Amino acid sequence: MNTEKIEKLLDSMTVEDLCGQLLNYNIAPATPLEELEGLFRRTRPGGVFFGGNTDPARIAAVTALVNRYTKAPVIVSADIENGPGCCIKDAPYIPYPMSWGAADDEALIERAGRITAEMCRKAGVHWSFAPVVDINYNKDNPVTNVRAISDKPEQVAKMAGAYVRGMQRDGLMVAGCKHFPGDGMDDRNQHFCTTINSLSKEEWMATYGYVYKEMFKENVGSVMVGHIALPANEEEIDPVLGPKPGTLSYNTMTRLLKGELGFEGCLISDAMSMVGTSVMCPPDRLSIEFIKNGGDMLLFPLERDYGYLMGAVESGEITLARLKDAVRRILRMKAQVRLFEDQEKIADSVTVSGDIGLVAQEIADKAITVIRNTQSLIPLSLPKGSKFLLINIQRNRNDMGFPQYMEHIKILAEELEARGYVADMISAYGIDHKKLEKDMKGYDCILFNCRINPAVYLGGTNRINWDNIMCFWRGVGVAHPRVIFTSFGDPYKLYDLPFLRTYVNAYSHHEVTFRAFIKVLLGEIPATGKSPVGLKGFFDCQV
């Protein structure tokens, strides 16, 4: 759809239509279609969001319902940070973005983005809230970590740019970089409070600003604005609440992002339910302040926000020009992803150009990074029949409803057994160190497998705690002559456990990463991963 047609469509919309376009609802799996239809009829939303493991039939049914009541086709979004498994039921994942930084292969990541877009578009998903372009400067940041590519802006821009190119090829999907003005500096979590990007304006422009400008060169269609404040860009700071989060800041969204950086795409908020923004003004002001200050589309609004926006437009607080500017950006994004064309025809014409599982395995194979090998244990040479004890360090979140984070680790044992070894597996959670000391003597090699990352964090930290440290009590865990520690998540575990002599970073807890690690461990493939982050005094960034 060209500019003239977009303007014509804009002019045909009522205020009710325009305000509806600003809304992007979270579609819960259990919400009945009849209930959703009422919501859509009353508020005419411009977008809907689906979480992980969604049946494409559900996506199609919801999409059809929305389109009954809107003048512009609904755009379907999801957090597709690492492959189609992030949204589509039973689809594969690719390893976390920090693996991309370690693999350091632009063509491979572009191919992953392309195949992901093909699979998602066939399932009815148009908009990816990814790639994550945060820079992982703070090892204690509990949100970014392995969801970030690197602590080097150049590496972030290179690999994220490849993912954007792959995703946006042929207009199958629109990519969305996040979380502006940039996470990775603070050690807190914007789900819990407004976090801070503490760089000076000059430092910010040379780092985060540089990354975003590189994304704009790739014509990325949207930017997610986070509940993150950039004090260096604010003239006034509340003495109690502190600086405004990006989602409420005219300086961040309008002056910096749309003005200085010249971004012409769509600004989507991060989830407006999060504490980092929802406590910063009264509930009836949240949606108004976001749109008034330069935001274009609200993520996870409530139905009441539609009424608040309507009231603000009617009173003149949100001008018709600002409202139309926001909707214009939304419509241009929808045109970029070809939503004004025949959707069935597009879906039928899409051919998935490769096997995402094979691509995922290649990323994992290239990402495994041996950080310490002081005893020359890797590659490991042991005769068939040798016995391995696998000790798993992981958060116990089954009681919080997240059993999926515990699934695939048995693959490590299965891969060893398939090669003629014996493998026993235990959890470090609440372990008896006295019993462990006796048991370890019966094994030829001890593999510690750590699975702490932002997917299984406790909200505020990725650090080792009392729940897992007892396996090293009285030096038991490192007394054996062959101890290999691998982090399948947080790459900074040497900070908590500096005594480890053999240490590997694998960055991801997906099936392909476990298989890649065993291949590297046994010398079947070389360890070619380059560390995309550094830890001063322990290891350097290599990319």
Secondary structure, 3 states (H helix, E strand, C coil): CCHHHHHHHHHHCCHHHHHHHCEEEECCCCCCHHHHHHHHHHHCCCEEECCCCECHHHHHHHHHHHHCCCCCCCEEEECCCCCHHHCECCCCCCCCHHHHHHHCCHHHHHHHHHHHHHHHHHCCCCEECCCECCCCCCCCCCCCHHHCCCCCHHHHHHHHHHHHHHHHHHHCCEEEEEEECCCCCCCCCCCCCCEECCCCHHHHHHCHHHHHHHHHHCCCCEEEECCEECHHHCCCCECCCECCCHHHCHHHHHHHHHHHCCCCCEEEECCCCCHHHHCCCCCCCHHHHHHHCCCCEEECCCHHHHHHHHHHHHHCCCCHHHHHHHHHHHHHHHHHCCCCCCHHHHHHHCCCCCCHHHHHHHHHHHHCEEEEECCCCCCCCCCCCCEEEEEEECCCCHHHCCHHHHCCCHHHHHHHHHCCCEEEEEECCCCCHHHHHHHHCCCCEEEEEECCCCCCCCCCCCCCCHHHHHHHHHHHHHCCCCEEEEECCCCCHHHHCCCCCEEEECCCCCHHHHHHHHHHHCCCCCCCCCCCCCECCCECCCC
